Amino acid sequence: MTSIYRYCFEDIVTINIISDAVNRINNKPALEEFLRKTSLGQDTYIKILELTFEAEPIFKTFIHQDNLFRVKIDGLNTSNPFVRRVVGTRLVEREYTDKVLYDLYYGNNFMDNVFWYRKV
């Protein structure tokens, strides 16, 4: 069994994906690899830099460990600073018109829409 403290949010500095102000992503293969590993039950993480319309950074760190998703959403460098943490057991992808959305569930309970990007 792996340690629950194997990953630390502050230790993850690599940005895997940048989502621009209109939610286009620059590195879809990194997202696909993260999703592939989680579907196999492997421990993995990904860090996304999401830019608001005002080009303010929101850092989203997704850690999948022991079949549990831990998500930290860090908007401390925005005009309305915030940090939010969400935990769930399933990350569900769904398509909606021109978007791909990722919803986090804990069991059957919806927790949050944690990420989305615009289809190009």
Secondary structure, DSSP 8 states (H G I E B T S, - for coil): ---TTSS-GGG-----EEE-TT--BS-HHHHHHHHHHHHTT--EEEEEEEE-TT--EEEEEEEEETTEEEEEEE-TTSSS--EEEEEESEEEEEEETTEEEEEEEETTEEEEEEEEEE--
